[in-house]
Amino acid sequence: MKKEIQLPEKPFIYDLTLEALQDWLKSQDEPAFRAGQIFDWLYGKRVVDFDDMTNLSKELREKLKASYQFVTLNEITKMESKDGTIKFLFGLYDNHAIETVVMRHNYGISICVTTQVGCRIGCTFCASTLGGLKRNLYAGEIVAQVVYAQRLLDATNERISSIVVMGSGEPFENYEATKTFLTLMVHDKGMKIGQRHVTVSTSGIVPQIREFADWNTQINLAISIHAPNDALRSKLMPVNRRFPFADVMDACRYYIEKTGRRITFEYALINGVNDQPEHAEELGAVLKGMLCHVNLIPVNYVPERDYVRTPKEHIFEFKRILESKQVNTTIRREQGHDIAAACGQLRAKHMESTAR
């Protein structure tokens, strides 16, 4: 019997775009300009209590309290790496748990957010899929991850400068909530993150790649491919049976044609599985001439998966072959390796301990 999803008591205030908040204010016989004031409290001053919105009337604050709530993220675990990476395990209102990672780079601070509790995509090298998909996050729960982290950084006058939607889950299977989240992050009355400093990663949900292309923003798109052909990709990523590699590539070409923007292809290298020279040759032939960039990722060890990462010399050879085909290629810099910062690892340990 399928477990019934527990609903929040009230909608989350972070679920609302500026336009949706203006519509709600109108329904309450309140002036639309109050929406800008509320957004300043939410995303500028980052308060987490309607009573702190002191330039609003008490009556309006009571209306807000009656209709909406703030997202409560209960900090179960906070781990800090020697490289400055911080990983959070947050408990949600229904006792599910999600992960968020804050990373320090020489160019600024980025945050990796989660869009679903668990994941149903089933990639065989990923800890996020262990236990399957529990539910989609509300837009406000994705927003709250950024606000929570930024409130902590406010104490040291630091600022999140970029966002990657690459945490647990498939963003394009929670498309509307993800789109609302992105809208709030880049809005000049929201978190004010530059569109080109935001990246969304998908495993290749073809209809939403095309829909995202039609949205035509400056937000970056990354596609997880991890194999150069259907047979191998289907073994590693069961989603390939729904959306075959050729269809994903067609959608990517549509995106490039529609937006004029470069796509990043993410490729996790697994020793002896997808990291051989012939795989690099085949991938290079597929991508040659496309406006794209390949990000090679040494696979993270997940005990339940038992995959081994590719030796460094083979990674560099894979990169060399791609570049010989004029495919721009980089190797992802590892961060937070000492605190299990890869997607799903901390949550998997939490699930295991609570099951005991």
ROMI-633045 format. One record per atom (N, C-alpha, C): x, y, z. Coordinates in steps of 0.2 Angstrom, whole numbers, padded with zeros to 4 digits, always signed. Atoms other than C-alpha are relative to their C-alpha. Last residue first. Layout:
// residues N
XYZ
...
This chain:
// residues 356
-0002+0005-0005
+0091+0003+0064
-0004+0002+0007
+0003+0006+0001
+0081+0012+0051
+0002-0005+0005
+0007-0001-0003
+0086+0029+0058
-0004-0007-0001
+0000+0000-0008
+0104+0024+0056
-0007+0000+0003
-0002+0006-0003
+0102+0018+0038
+0000+0000+0007
+0005+0005+0001
+0092+0033+0033
+0002-0007+0003
+0006-0002-0004
+0105+0045+0040
-0006-0005+0000
-0002+0002-0007
+0119+0036+0031
-0005+0001+0005
+0001+0008+0000
+0109+0037+0015
+0003-0002+0006
+0007+0002-0001
+0106+0056+0018
+0000-0008+0001
+0001-0001-0007
+0125+0059+0020
-0007-0002+0002
-0004+0005-0005
+0129+0050+0004
-0002+0001+0007
+0003+0006-0003
+0115+0057-0006
+0004-0004+0005
+0007+0000+0000
+0124+0069-0018
-0002-0006+0004
+0003+0001+0007
+0143+0070-0015
-0007-0002+0002
+0004-0006+0003
+0149+0079+0001
-0004-0002-0007
+0006+0004+0004
+0154+0063+0010
-0004+0005-0003
+0006+0000-0004
+0164+0074+0023
-0006-0003-0004
-0001+0003-0007
+0182+0070+0018
-0006+0001+0004
-0001+0007+0001
+0178+0073-0001
+0000-0003+0007
+0004+0004-0006
+0171+0090+0003
+0001-0007+0000
+0001-0004-0006
+0177+0097-0014
-0004-0004+0005
+0004+0003-0006
+0184+0088-0029
+0000+0005+0006
-0004-0001-0006
+0189+0099-0045
-0004-0003+0006
+0003-0003-0006
+0179+0093-0060
+0005-0001+0006
+0001+0005-0005
+0190+0089-0075
-0002+0003+0007
-0003-0001-0006
+0188+0100-0090
-0001-0006+0005
+0001+0005-0006
+0184+0097-0108
+0004+0003+0006
-0002-0003-0006
+0181+0108-0124
-0001-0004+0006
+0005+0000-0005
+0178+0096-0138
+0003+0003+0006
+0003-0007-0001
+0189+0100-0153
-0006+0000+0005
+0006-0001+0004
+0191+0081-0157
-0003+0007+0000
-0003+0001+0007
+0209+0081-0150
-0006+0000-0005
-0003-0006+0003
+0201+0088-0135
+0003+0000-0007
+0006-0005+0001
+0190+0073-0132
+0003+0007-0003
+0003+0002+0006
+0206+0062-0134
-0006+0004-0002
-0004-0001+0006
+0216+0072-0122
-0004-0002-0006
+0000-0007+0002
+0202+0072-0109
+0004+0002-0006
+0007-0001+0002
+0201+0053-0109
-0001+0007-0002
+0000+0003+0007
+0220+0052-0108
-0007+0001-0003
-0004-0005+0005
+0220+0064-0093
+0000-0003-0007
+0005-0006+0000
+0206+0053-0084
+0004+0005-0005
+0005+0002+0004
+0217+0037-0088
-0005+0006-0001
-0003+0000+0007
+0232+0045-0080
-0005-0002-0005
-0002-0007+0003
+0222+0049-0065
+0002+0000-0007
-0006-0002-0002
+0215+0031-0062
+0002+0007-0003
-0005+0001+0006
+0196+0029-0065
+0007+0003+0003
-0001-0005+0004
+0185+0028-0049
+0006-0001-0005
-0006-0003-0001
+0179+0012-0043
+0002+0005-0005
-0004-0002+0005
+0161+0006-0042
+0007+0003+0002
-0007+0003+0001
+0155-0004-0028
+0003+0002-0006
-0001+0001+0007
+0137+0002-0029
+0006-0003-0002
+0005+0004+0003
+0131+0000-0011
+0001-0001-0007
-0001+0007-0002
+0148+0006-0004
-0006-0005-0003
+0006+0001-0004
+0147+0022-0014
+0000-0007+0001
+0001+0007-0002
+0164+0028-0021
-0007+0000+0005
+0000+0000-0007
+0162+0045-0030
-0001-0008+0002
+0006+0002-0004
+0165+0044-0048
+0002+0000+0007
-0002+0006-0003
+0179+0055-0055
-0005-0003+0004
+0001+0001-0008
+0169+0068-0064
+0003-0006+0002
-0002+0007-0002
+0174+0074-0082
+0000+0000+0008
-0003+0000-0007
+0165+0090-0087
+0001-0007+0002
+0000+0006-0004
+0162+0091-0105
+0004+0001+0006
-0006+0001-0004
+0159+0108-0114
-0002-0006+0004
+0001+0003-0006
+0146+0112-0128
+0007-0001+0004
-0001-0005-0005
+0142+0121-0144
+0000-0003+0007
+0006-0003-0004
+0142+0106-0155
+0003+0005+0005
+0004-0005+0003
+0155+0103-0168
-0006+0003+0004
-0004-0004+0005
+0161+0086-0162
-0004+0006-0003
+0001-0007-0003
+0149+0080-0148
+0004+0005-0005
+0007-0003-0001
+0145+0063-0156
+0000+0007+0001
+0003+0000+0007
+0163+0060-0163
-0008+0002+0001
-0002-0006+0004
+0170+0065-0146
-0003+0000-0007
+0003-0006-0002
+0159+0053-0137
+0002+0006-0004
+0007+0000+0002
+0164+0038-0148
-0003+0007+0002
+0000-0001+0007
+0183+0042-0146
-0007+0001-0003
-0001-0007+0001
+0181+0044-0127
+0000+0002-0008
+0006-0004-0002
+0172+0028-0126
+0001+0007-0001
+0005+0001+0005
+0186+0019-0137
-0007+0004+0002
-0001-0004+0005
+0199+0026-0125
-0005+0000-0006
-0005+0003+0004
+0191+0017-0110
+0001+0005-0006
-0006-0005+0000
+0182+0027-0096
+0005-0003-0005
+0002-0005+0005
+0164+0020-0097
+0006+0004-0001
+0007+0000+0002
+0165+0004-0087
-0001+0004-0006
+0002+0006+0004
+0183-0001-0083
-0007+0000-0003
-0006+0004+0002
+0185+0012-0069
-0002-0006-0004
+0000+0006-0004
+0170+0023-0069
+0005-0005-0002
-0004+0005+0003
+0171+0041-0076
+0000-0006+0006
-0003+0003-0006
+0156+0052-0072
+0004-0006-0002
-0002+0006+0002
+0152+0063-0088
+0004-0003+0006
-0003+0003-0006
+0143+0079-0086
+0001-0007-0001
+0001+0007-0001
+0139+0088-0102
+0004-0003+0006
-0006+0004-0004
+0139+0107-0101
-0003-0007+0000
+0002+0005-0005
+0128+0116-0114
+0006-0004+0003
-0004+0006+0000
+0133+0132-0123
-0003-0005+0006
-0004+0002-0006
+0120+0145-0126
+0003-0006+0000
-0007-0002+0001
+0113+0152-0142
+0005-0001+0005
-0003-0004-0005
+0096+0150-0134
+0007+0003-0002
+0005-0005-0003
+0085+0142-0147
+0003+0005+0004
+0002-0004+0006
+0099+0133-0158
-0005+0006+0003
-0006-0004+0003
+0108+0127-0142
-0003+0005-0005
-0002-0005-0005
+0092+0121-0134
+0005+0005-0002
+0006-0005+0000
+0086+0112-0150
+0002+0006+0005
-0002-0004+0006
+0104+0104-0151
-0006+0005-0001
-0005-0004-0002
+0101+0098-0133
+0002+0005-0006
+0003-0005-0005
+0084+0091-0137
+0006+0005+0001
+0004-0004+0004
+0092+0081-0152
-0003+0006+0004
-0004-0004+0004
+0105+0075-0141
-0004+0005-0004
-0003-0005-0004
+0093+0069-0128
+0004+0004-0004
+0005-0005-0001
+0083+0060-0142
+0002+0006+0005
+0000-0004+0006
+0099+0052-0148
-0006+0005+0001
-0006-0005+0000
+0103+0046-0130
-0001+0004-0006
-0006+0002+0003
+0086+0038-0128
+0005+0005-0001
-0003-0006+0004
+0073+0046-0116
+0007-0002-0003
+0005-0004+0002
+0063+0032-0108
+0001+0006-0005
+0005+0004+0003
+0076+0019-0109
-0006+0004-0002
-0001+0000+0007
+0089+0032-0105
-0005-0005-0004
+0004-0005+0003
+0081+0034-0088
+0001+0000-0008
+0006+0003+0002
+0089+0018-0083
-0005+0005-0004
+0006-0005-0001
+0105+0027-0082
-0006-0003-0003
-0002-0005-0006
+0121+0016-0080
-0006+0004+0002
-0003+0004-0006
+0115+0001-0090
+0001+0004+0006
+0006+0003-0003
+0104+0012-0102
+0002-0004+0006
+0003-0005-0004
+0120+0023-0105
-0006-0003+0003
-0004-0001-0007
+0130+0008-0110
-0004+0005+0004
-0001+0006-0003
+0118+0002-0124
+0003+0001+0007
+0006+0003-0003
+0112+0019-0129
+0001-0006+0004
+0005+0003+0004
+0129+0027-0133
-0006-0003+0004
+0000-0003+0007
+0143+0039-0127
-0006-0004-0005
-0001+0005+0004
+0140+0036-0108
+0000+0003-0007
-0004+0005-0003
+0140+0047-0093
+0001-0006-0004
+0001+0006+0005
+0126+0058-0100
+0004-0006+0002
-0004+0006-0002
+0122+0071-0086
-0001-0006-0006
+0003+0006+0002
+0116+0087-0095
+0004-0006+0003
-0005+0006+0000
+0120+0104-0088
-0004-0006-0001
+0003+0007+0000
+0110+0120-0092
+0006-0005-0001
-0004+0006+0004
+0115+0137-0088
-0003-0006+0001
-0002+0005-0004
+0103+0151-0084
+0003-0006-0003
-0008+0001+0001
+0103+0165-0097
+0002-0005+0005
-0004-0004-0005
+0084+0163-0099
+0008-0001-0002
-0005-0004+0003
+0075+0156-0115
+0003+0005+0005
+0000-0005-0005
+0059+0149-0107
+0006+0005-0002
+0005-0005+0002
+0058+0140-0124
+0000+0005+0005
-0003-0004+0006
+0075+0131-0120
-0005+0005-0002
-0005-0004-0003
+0068+0125-0103
+0003+0005-0006
+0003-0005-0003
+0053+0118-0112
+0004+0005+0003
+0003-0005+0005
+0064+0109-0124
-0004+0005+0003
-0005-0004+0003
+0074+0102-0109
-0002+0004-0006
-0002-0005-0004
+0058+0098-0101
+0006+0004-0002
+0005-0005+0000
+0051+0087-0114
+0002+0006+0003
+0000-0004+0006
+0068+0078-0115
-0005+0005-0001
+0007+0001+0001
+0071+0073-0097
-0002+0004-0006
+0002+0000+0007
+0090+0071-0099
-0008-0001-0001
-0002+0007+0002
+0098+0067-0082
-0002-0001-0007
+0005+0005+0001
+0096+0086-0078
+0003-0007-0003
-0003+0006+0003
+0108+0099-0071
-0006-0005+0000
+0005+0006-0001
+0102+0117-0068
+0003-0006-0003
+0000+0006+0005
+0116+0130-0067
-0005-0005+0002
+0004+0005-0003
+0115+0148-0059
+0000-0006-0006
-0003+0003-0006
+0129+0161-0061
-0005-0006+0003
-0006+0004+0002
+0124+0166-0078
+0004-0003+0005
+0002+0006+0003
+0107+0171-0071
+0005-0004-0003
+0000-0001+0007
+0115+0183-0059
-0002-0006-0003
-0005+0004+0003
+0109+0180-0041
+0000+0001-0008
-0004-0004+0005
+0098+0194-0035
+0006-0004-0002
-0007+0000-0002
+0091+0184-0020
+0005+0003-0004
-0001+0007-0004
+0073+0190-0023
+0008+0000+0002
+0003-0001-0006
+0069+0209-0028
+0001-0007+0004
-0003-0006-0003
+0080+0209-0043
-0002+0002+0007
+0004-0006+0000
+0074+0191-0047
+0004+0006+0004
-0003-0005+0004
+0088+0178-0050
-0004+0007+0000
-0007-0001-0001
+0084+0167-0035
+0003+0005-0005
-0001-0004-0006
+0065+0169-0036
+0008+0001+0002
+0002-0007+0001
+0064+0164-0054
+0001+0004+0006
-0005-0004+0004
+0075+0149-0051
-0002+0007-0001
-0006-0001-0004
+0064+0143-0037
+0005+0004-0004
+0002-0005-0005
+0048+0145-0047
+0006+0002+0004
+0001-0006+0004
+0056+0135-0061
-0002+0006+0004
-0006-0002+0001
+0061+0121-0049
+0000+0007-0004
-0003-0002-0006
+0044+0120-0042
+0007+0003-0001
+0003-0006-0002
+0037+0119-0060
+0003+0003+0007
-0001-0005+0005
+0049+0106-0066
-0003+0007+0003
+0004-0004-0004
+0049+0093-0052
+0001+0007-0003
+0006+0003-0002
+0054+0080-0064
-0004+0003+0005
+0005+0000+0005
+0066+0092-0072
-0006-0004+0001
+0004-0007+0000
+0075+0095-0056
-0006+0000-0005
+0000-0002+0007
+0079+0076-0054
-0004+0007-0001
+0007-0001+0004
+0083+0072-0036
+0002+0002-0007
+0004+0006+0001
+0098+0075-0024
-0007+0001-0004
+0000+0004-0006
+0109+0090-0027
-0005-0006-0001
-0003+0007+0002
+0113+0097-0044
+0000-0004+0006
+0005+0005-0001
+0104+0113-0045
+0002-0007-0001
+0000+0006+0004
+0120+0124-0044
-0006-0005+0002
+0005+0006-0002
+0119+0141-0037
+0001-0005-0005
+0002+0005+0005
+0132+0155-0038
-0004-0005+0003
+0000-0003+0006
+0137+0171-0028
-0002-0005-0006
+0001+0005+0006
+0132+0166-0011
+0000+0004-0006
+0006+0000+0004
+0138+0181+0000
+0000-0006-0005
-0001+0004+0006
+0150+0182+0015
-0006+0000-0004
+0000-0004+0006
+0149+0196+0028
+0002-0003-0007
-0007-0002+0002
+0154+0184+0041
+0001+0004-0006
-0004-0001-0007
+0138+0183+0051
+0007+0002-0002
+0001-0007-0002
+0128+0185+0034
+0005+0002+0006
-0006-0004+0003
+0136+0168+0029
-0001+0007+0002
-0007+0002-0003
+0124+0159+0041
+0006+0004-0002
+0000-0003-0006
+0109+0169+0034
+0006-0002+0004
-0002-0007+0000
+0115+0164+0017
-0001+0004+0007
-0007-0001+0000
+0114+0146+0021
+0003+0007+0000
-0003+0003-0006
+0096+0146+0027
+0008+0001+0000
+0001-0005-0005
+0091+0157+0013
+0003-0002+0006
-0004-0005+0002
+0098+0145+0000
+0000+0006+0005
-0006+0002-0001
+0090+0130+0008
+0005+0005-0002
-0002+0000-0007
+0074+0139+0010
+0007-0002+0001
-0002-0007-0002
+0072+0142-0008
+0003+0000+0007
-0007-0001+0004
+0072+0123-0012
+0002+0007+0002
-0005+0004-0003
+0059+0121+0002
+0006+0000-0003
-0003-0003-0006
+0049+0135-0005
+0005-0003+0004
-0005-0006+0002
+0048+0128-0022
+0003+0003+0006
+0003-0006+0002
+0040+0112-0014
+0005+0006-0002
-0001-0006-0005
+0051+0097-0013
-0005+0005-0003
-0003-0006+0002
+0045+0082-0023
+0000+0005+0005
+0004-0005+0002
+0042+0066-0014
+0004+0006-0003
+0005+0000-0005
+0049+0049-0008
-0005+0006-0002
+0003-0006-0001
+0059+0044-0023
-0005+0000+0005
+0005-0002+0004
+0069+0028-0022
-0002+0007+0001
+0006-0001-0003
+0078+0021-0007
-0006+0003-0004
+0001+0005-0005
+0095+0023-0014
-0006+0001+0004
+0006+0004+0002
+0093+0035-0029
-0001-0006+0005
+0006-0004-0001
+0104+0049-0021
-0006-0005-0001
+0003+0002-0007
+0119+0037-0018
-0007+0003+0000
+0002-0006-0004
+0123+0038-0037
-0003-0002+0006
-0006-0002-0004
+0133+0025-0047
-0001+0006+0005
-0002+0005-0004
+0118+0015-0054
+0006+0002+0004
-0007+0000+0003
+0108+0030-0060
+0004-0005+0005
-0004+0006+0000
+0091+0026-0054
+0007-0001-0002
-0003+0001+0006
+0080+0040-0060
+0004-0006+0000
+0003+0006+0003
+0068+0039-0045
+0004-0002-0007
+0000-0001+0007
+0076+0051-0033
-0002-0007-0003
-0002+0006+0004
+0077+0054-0015
+0000+0002-0007
-0003+0004-0005
+0068+0069-0007
+0001-0007-0003
+0005+0006-0002
+0067+0080-0022
+0003-0003+0006
+0006-0001+0002
+0075+0097-0027
-0006-0005+0001
+0004+0006+0001
+0091+0098-0018
-0007+0002-0002
+0006+0001-0004
+0103+0113-0018
-0003-0007-0003
+0004+0006+0004
+0121+0115-0022
-0006-0002+0004
+0004+0004-0004
+0128+0132-0015
-0004-0005-0005
+0006+0003+0003
+0142+0142-0022
-0004-0004+0004
+0003+0006-0004
+0154+0154-0014
-0006-0002-0004
+0006-0002-0004
+0166+0165-0024
-0003-0006+0004
+0004-0005+0004
+0179+0165-0038
-0006+0001+0004
-0004-0006+0001
+0193+0156-0028
-0004+0005-0003
-0005+0000+0006
+0180+0143-0023
+0004+0007+0000
-0004-0006+0001
+0170+0140-0007
+0005-0001-0005
-0007+0001+0002
+0157+0127-0007
+0003+0006-0001
-0003-0007+0001
+0140+0126+0002
+0007-0001-0001
-0007-0001-0001
+0131+0109+0001
+0002+0007-0002
-0002-0006+0004
+0113+0105+0004
+0007+0001+0002
-0007-0003-0001
+0106+0088+0009
+0001+0006-0004
-0003-0002+0006
+0088+0082+0012
+0007+0003+0002
-0007-0004-0001
+0079+0073+0026
+0003+0001-0007
-0005+0002+0005
+0061+0067+0028
+0006+0004+0001
-0006+0004-0003
+0053+0070+0045
+0004-0003-0006
+0003+0007+0000
+0037+0077+0037
+0005-0005+0002
+0006+0000-0004
+0041+0095+0041
-0003-0007+0001
+0005-0004+0003
+0059+0093+0034
-0006-0001+0005
+0006+0003-0001
+0075+0088+0042
-0006+0004-0002
+0005-0003-0003
+0091+0095+0035
-0006-0004+0001
+0005+0005+0001
+0108+0087+0032
-0006+0003+0004
+0005+0000-0005
+0120+0101+0029
-0004-0006-0001
+0005+0004+0002
+0137+0100+0021
-0005+0000+0005
+0004+0001-0005
+0150+0114+0022
-0006-0004-0003
+0006+0002+0002
+0165+0115+0011
-0004-0002+0006
+0005-0005-0001
+0179+0125+0018
-0007-0002-0002
+0000-0004+0006
+0193+0114+0011
-0005+0006+0001
-0006-0004-0001
+0196+0106+0028
+0001+0005-0006
-0006+0003+0002
+0178+0100+0027
+0006+0005+0001
-0004-0005+0003
+0163+0106+0038
+0007-0003-0002
-0007+0002+0000
+0149+0095+0043
+0004+0005-0004
-0004-0005+0003
+0132+0101+0049
+0007-0003+0000
-0008+0001+0000
+0120+0087+0054
+0003+0006-0004
-0001+0006-0003
+0101+0087+0059
+0008-0001+0001
-0007+0002+0002
+0098+0105+0055
+0002-0006+0004
-0003+0002-0006
+0079+0107+0056
+0007-0003-0002
-0006+0005+0001
+0074+0116+0041
+0003-0001+0006
-0004+0001-0006
+0057+0125+0045
+0005-0006-0003
-0002+0007+0001
+0049+0133+0029
+0005-0001+0007
-0007+0000+0002
+0040+0149+0034
+0002-0008+0000
-0005+0002-0005
+0021+0148+0035
+0007+0001-0003
-0006+0003+0002
+0007+0156+0025
+0004-0002+0006
+0001+0004+0007
-0012+0160+0026
+0007-0003-0002
+0006+0004+0001
-0015+0165+0044
+0000-0004-0006
+0000+0005-0004
+0002+0172+0047
-0005-0005+0000
-0005+0004+0002
+0001+0183+0032
+0001-0007+0004
+0002+0004+0006
-0016+0189+0037
+0005-0005-0003
+0004+0005-0003
-0009+0193+0055
-0003-0004-0006
-0004+0005-0003
+0005+0203+0047
-0004-0006+0002
-0003+0004+0006
-0007+0212+0036
+0004-0005+0003
+0005+0004+0003
-0017+0217+0052
+0003-0004-0006
+0002+0006-0004
-0002+0222+0061
-0005-0004-0003
+0005-0001-0005
+0002+0234+0047
+0000-0006+0004
+0007+0003+0002
+0018+0231+0038
-0004+0001+0006
+0003-0006+0004
+0034+0242+0041
-0007-0003-0003
+0003-0005-0004
+0039+0230+0055
-0003+0006-0004
+0001-0004+0006
+0041+0214+0046
-0003+0006+0002
-0006-0005+0001
+0048+0206+0061
+0000+0004-0006
+0000-0006-0005
+0031+0199+0066
+0006+0005-0001
+0004-0006+0003
+0031+0189+0050
+0000+0006+0005
+0006-0001-0004
+0045+0178+0057
-0003+0006-0003
+0004+0007+0000
+0060+0171+0047
-0006+0000+0005
+0003+0002-0006
+0069+0187+0042
-0004-0006+0000
+0000+0007-0001
+0081+0187+0027
-0003-0001+0007
-0001+0000-0007
+0084+0206+0027
+0000-0007+0003
-0005-0005-0001
+0085+0206+0008
+0002+0000+0007
-0006+0001+0004
+0076+0190+0003
+0006+0005+0001
-0001+0008+0001
+0061+0188+0015
+0007-0001-0003
+0000+0003-0006
+0060+0206+0022
+0003-0007-0001
-0006-0003-0003
+0064+0214+0005
+0001-0003+0007
-0006+0003+0003
+0051+0202-0003
+0007+0003+0003
+0000+0007-0003
+0038+0208+0010
+0006-0003-0003
-0003+0000-0007
+0042+0226+0005
+0000-0007+0003
-0007-0002+0001
+0040+0223-0014
+0003+0000+0007
-0004+0006+0002
+0024+0213-0011
+0007+0002+0000
-0002+0004-0006
+0017+0228-0001
+0004-0006-0002
-0007-0002-0001
+0017+0238-0018
+0003-0004+0007
-0005+0005+0003
+0002+0227-0023
+0007+0002+0002
-0003-0003+0006
-0010+0237-0010
+0006-0005-0003
-0006-0003-0001
-0020+0226+0001
+0003+0003-0006
+0001-0007+0000
-0038+0221-0001
+0006+0004+0002
+0001-0002-0007
-0034+0203+0004
-0002+0008+0000
+0006+0003-0003
-0037+0197-0014
-0001+0001+0007
+0006-0003+0003
-0025+0211-0020
-0006-0004+0002
+0001-0007-0003
-0012+0205-0008
-0006+0003-0003
+0003+0002-0006
-0014+0187-0015
-0001+0006+0004
+0007+0003+0001
-0011+0193-0033
-0004-0001+0007
+0004-0005+0002
+0004+0203-0028
-0007-0002-0001
+0001-0004-0007
+0011+0188-0019
-0004+0006-0001
+0004+0004-0004
+0009+0178-0035
-0002+0003+0006
+0007+0000+0003
+0017+0191-0045
-0005-0003+0004
+0002-0007-0002
+0032+0192-0033
-0007+0001-0003
-0004-0005+0004
+0034+0173-0035
-0003+0007+0002
+0004-0006+0004
+0026+0164-0020
+0005+0004-0004
+0002+0003+0007
+0033+0147-0014
-0003+0005-0004
-0005+0000+0005
+0044+0156-0001
-0003-0004-0006
+0000-0007+0003
+0028+0160+0009
+0005+0000-0005
-0006-0003-0002
+0025+0141+0012
+0001+0007-0004
-0005-0001+0006
+0008+0135+0010
+0006+0004+0003
+0002-0006+0004
-0001+0130+0027
+0005+0000-0006
+0006-0003-0003
-0001+0114+0037
-0003+0006-0004
-0001-0005-0005
+0011+0105+0026
-0006+0003+0002
+0000-0007+0003
+0005+0089+0017
+0002+0005+0006
+0003-0005-0005
+0009+0072+0022
+0001+0007-0002
-0004-0006-0001
+0011+0060+0007
-0003+0005+0005
+0003-0006+0002
+0001+0044+0009
+0005+0006+0002
+0001-0004-0005
+0011+0028+0009
-0002+0007-0002
-0004-0006+0000
+0007+0017-0005
-0001+0004+0006
+0004-0006+0000
+0000+0000+0000
+0004+0006+0000
